[in-house]
Amino acid sequence: LECDLAMNLVGQPLVRQQVMKGVREFLENRNPVKPLVMSFHGSTGTGKTYVSSMLIRYLFQGGLQSPYVHHFSPIVHFPHAERIEQYKENLKRWIQGNLTNCGRSAFVFDEMDKMHPGLIDVIIPFLGPSWVVYGTNYRKAIFIFISNAGGEQINEMTLDLWRAHKDREEISLQDLEPAISKAVFENPQSGFWKSGIIDEHLIDFVVPFLPLKRHHVKQCVVSELVQQGLEVRPGVVHEVADSIPYFPEEEKIFSSTGCKTVASRISFFF
């Protein structure tokens, strides 16, 4: 996993460091005091889903298809605000049932920014250090939250630091954490709004994904060409990278869509 992250995750040193630290400490501990809870934040195309899939692929035989990996999307699983009480009941039962089945299960919650506020709090008992039900210990589970919330603030801070001549690679978690917390946990539109998960400090790792620069996008283009079995032509790499929108308007430093649209754009230049 560490090697794969180093080779294939473009431009996210903080992510690599945080994820490896979290996973290694958690898996080396035979009796963890609580499940591993990580929350990924950043704008579109910066690698959040990519990293969570990679993590699952290395930890579970069958990867995302494993019967012990459970994926929740608010748009698919919890679409109607008026049915929130029913969803709470369902979610609690799903998690309890699956953890009773296998304590080493993983739960991935996508698009937390679209989750109805209050819904996620039903899983609080499963995230803390004391939850043992029906003689089953739930402390070996993994919970991953994925959210675009905080992405704008991360982008702004990265831009401010760039203007202050601070390199992207020098940015620390301490630089970003206050801004992410404000954007994610104090926003009435966010699934984490007024959440006990935050008040009780149940998230072990808040992982920020930084906006990508043009040279990172070029790296994505190269690996996509290789993956598609196409010849890596410098002209094509350049053209694909140039076809992507960048911000801010004047300097055009960071990709507005990260590497998200790279794969679909390649066909235009071949």
C-alpha positions in Angstrom: 0.0 0.0 0.0 2.8 2.4 1.0 4.6 1.7 -2.3 1.5 2.1 -4.4 0.6 5.4 -2.7 4.1 6.7 -3.3 4.0 5.6 -7.0 0.5 6.4 -8.0 -1.0 9.0 -5.7 -0.1 12.3 -7.3 0.8 15.4 -5.3 -0.6 14.4 -1.9 2.3 13.9 0.6 0.1 14.8 3.6 -2.4 12.2 2.6 0.2 9.5 2.2 1.7 10.3 5.6 -1.6 10.4 7.5 -3.2 7.3 5.9 -0.1 5.2 6.4 0.3 6.3 10.0 -3.3 5.6 10.7 -3.5 2.2 9.0 -0.1 1.0 10.3 -0.8 1.9 13.9 -4.3 0.4 13.8 -3.4 -2.9 12.2 -0.3 -3.5 14.3 -2.4 -3.1 17.5 -3.9 -6.4 18.3 -6.4 -4.8 20.8 -7.3 -1.4 19.5 -9.3 0.7 21.9 -11.6 2.0 19.2 -12.2 1.5 15.4 -10.1 3.5 12.9 -12.1 6.5 11.8 -10.7 8.7 9.0 -12.3 11.6 7.2 -11.1 12.6 3.7 -11.6 16.3 2.6 -10.8 18.1 -0.6 -12.2 19.3 -3.9 -13.2 17.1 -6.9 -10.5 15.0 -8.5 -7.8 15.2 -5.8 -7.8 11.5 -5.0 -10.2 10.9 -2.1 -12.2 8.0 -3.7 -9.0 6.7 -5.3 -7.2 6.4 -1.9 -10.2 4.9 -0.1 -10.5 2.3 -2.9 -6.8 1.5 -2.8 -6.9 1.1 0.9 -9.8 -1.3 0.7 -8.1 -3.2 -2.1 -5.1 -3.9 0.0 -6.9 -4.7 3.2 -9.7 -6.9 1.9 -9.6 -9.9 -0.4 -11.9 -9.0 -3.2 -11.4 -5.3 -2.5 -14.7 -3.3 -2.9 -16.5 -6.5 -3.8 -15.7 -8.0 -0.5 -18.7 -9.0 1.6 -17.1 -7.2 4.5 -16.8 -3.8 2.8 -19.9 -1.6 2.9 -20.4 1.6 0.9 -23.0 4.2 1.6 -24.0 7.1 -0.7 -26.6 9.6 0.6 -28.1 10.0 -2.8 -28.6 6.3 -3.3 -29.3 5.1 0.3 -30.8 8.2 2.0 -32.4 10.3 -0.6 -35.5 11.6 1.2 -35.2 14.1 4.1 -38.7 13.2 5.4 -37.6 9.5 5.9 -34.7 10.3 8.1 -36.0 8.4 11.1 -36.4 5.3 9.0 -32.9 5.7 7.6 -31.4 6.1 11.1 -33.0 2.8 12.1 -31.8 1.0 8.9 -28.3 2.4 9.2 -27.9 1.3 12.8 -29.2 -2.2 12.0 -27.0 -2.5 8.9 -23.9 -1.6 10.8 -24.7 -3.7 13.8 -25.6 -6.7 11.7 -22.5 -6.5 9.6 -20.2 -6.0 12.6 -21.8 -9.0 14.3 -21.0 -10.9 11.2 -17.4 -9.7 11.0 -15.7 -7.3 13.4 -13.0 -6.5 10.8 -15.5 -4.8 8.4 -15.0 -1.5 6.6 -17.7 1.2 6.1 -17.2 3.9 3.5 -19.5 6.9 3.6 -19.3 8.9 0.4 -20.4 12.5 -0.2 -20.8 13.3 3.5 -21.5 16.9 2.4 -24.8 15.7 1.0 -25.8 13.6 4.1 -28.8 14.8 6.0 -27.6 16.5 9.2 -28.3 14.3 12.3 -28.4 11.0 10.4 -24.8 10.0 10.8 -25.0 10.4 14.6 -26.8 7.0 14.9 -23.4 5.3 14.3 -21.7 7.1 17.3 -21.9 4.1 19.6 -19.9 2.0 17.0 -17.1 4.6 16.8 -16.2 5.0 20.4 -14.0 2.9 22.7 -16.8 1.3 24.8 -19.2 -0.4 22.4 -19.5 -4.1 22.9 -22.8 -5.7 21.8 -23.9 -9.3 22.0 -20.4 -10.3 23.1 -18.9 -8.9 19.9 -16.1 -6.4 20.0 -16.5 -3.8 17.3 -13.1 -2.1 17.8 -11.4 -3.6 14.8 -13.7 -2.0 12.2 -12.6 0.8 9.8 -14.8 3.8 9.0 -14.0 6.2 6.2 -15.9 9.5 5.5 -15.4 11.2 2.2 -16.4 14.8 1.6 -15.9 17.7 -0.8 -16.7 20.0 2.2 -13.6 21.9 3.2 -12.2 21.7 -0.4 -12.8 25.4 -1.0 -11.0 26.4 2.2 -8.1 24.0 1.5 -7.8 25.5 -2.0 -7.9 29.0 -0.7 -5.3 28.3 2.0 -3.0 26.5 -0.5 -3.3 29.5 -2.8 -2.5 32.0 0.0 0.5 30.0 1.0 1.6 29.8 -2.6 1.4 33.6 -2.9 3.4 33.8 0.3 6.1 31.7 -1.5 5.5 28.6 0.6 5.7 25.4 -1.4 2.8 23.0 -1.5 5.0 20.3 0.0 5.7 22.5 3.0 2.1 22.7 4.0 1.3 21.0 7.3 -1.8 19.6 8.8 -1.7 22.3 11.4 -2.0 24.9 8.6 -5.2 23.4 7.3 -7.0 21.8 10.2 -8.8 25.0 11.6 -10.1 25.9 8.2 -11.4 22.4 7.5 -13.1 22.1 10.9 -14.9 25.4 10.3 -16.0 24.5 6.9 -17.1 21.0 7.6 -18.2 20.9 11.2 -19.9 24.3 11.6 -21.8 24.2 8.3 -25.6 23.6 8.7 -25.6 22.0 5.2 -23.0 19.4 6.2 -23.7 15.8 7.3 -21.3 16.5 10.3 -23.2 19.6 11.5 -23.6 19.7 15.3 -22.5 16.0 15.2 -21.6 14.2 18.3 -18.9 12.5 16.2 -17.1 15.8 16.3 -18.0 16.8 19.9 -16.7 13.5 21.2 -13.6 13.6 19.0 -14.2 10.2 17.4 -12.4 11.0 14.1 -8.8 9.9 14.4 -7.5 11.4 11.2 -8.8 14.4 9.3 -7.0 14.0 5.9 -6.8 17.1 3.6 -6.4 16.6 -0.1 -4.6 19.6 -1.7 -5.5 21.1 -5.1 -3.3 19.8 -7.9 -0.9 21.8 -10.1 -0.3 21.5 -13.8 2.7 19.2 -13.4 0.6 16.9 -11.3 -2.1 16.8 -13.9 0.6 15.8 -16.5 1.6 12.9 -14.2 -2.0 11.8 -14.2 -2.2 12.0 -18.0 1.0 9.8 -18.3 -0.3 7.1 -15.9 -3.7 7.1 -17.7 -2.0 6.7 -21.1 0.0 3.8 -19.7 -3.1 2.2 -18.2 -5.0 2.5 -21.5 -2.0 0.9 -23.3 -1.4 4.1 -25.4 1.9 5.6 -26.4 3.1 8.4 -24.0 3.6 11.3 -26.4 4.8 14.6 -24.7 2.6 16.6 -27.1 -0.5 14.7 -26.1 0.4 15.0 -22.3 0.8 18.7 -22.8 -2.4 19.2 -24.8 -4.5 17.2 -22.3 -3.1 19.1 -19.4 -3.7 22.4 -21.2 -7.4 21.5 -21.9 -8.2 21.4 -18.2 -9.5 24.6 -16.4 -7.2 26.1 -13.8 -7.7 28.7 -11.0 -7.4 31.5 -10.1 -8.4 33.1 -13.3 -5.3 35.3 -13.7 -2.5 32.9 -12.6 -4.0 29.6 -13.5 -2.1 27.6 -10.8 -4.3 24.8 -9.7 -6.6 22.4 -11.6 -10.3 23.1 -11.0 -11.2 19.5 -11.5 -8.0 17.8 -10.2 -7.4 14.7 -12.3 -11.1 13.8 -12.6 -11.6 14.5 -16.3 -8.2 13.3 -17.5 -9.3 9.8 -18.6 -12.3 11.1 -20.6 -10.2 13.8 -22.4 -7.5 11.6 -23.7 -9.6 10.3 -26.5 -9.9 13.8 -27.9 -6.2 14.0 -28.6 -5.6 10.5 -30.0 
